[in-house]
C-alpha cells in the first residue's frame, strides 16, 4: 500500500508542475487568468467587444 501512495504522490506532483507551466505559458501569451469575480470591469469589457 505504501508504494501505491508514493506513486500517487509523485503523479500529483507531476500534474501540479505541468499545470503551473501551462498557466505561465498562457499568461505569456496574454490570457487573463482568474475568476470572473477577480476581474475588473475594464477587462470584462475588452473581452466582450467583438
C-alpha angles and dihedrals in degrees: 000000000000092000092054091050091050091049091049091050091051091049091051089053091051091050092048092050092048091049093049091050091050092051091050090051092049091050090051089054092054103259114151109232126204142063123299090253090059096050121094121237092248092058091048090051091052091053092048095054110098 
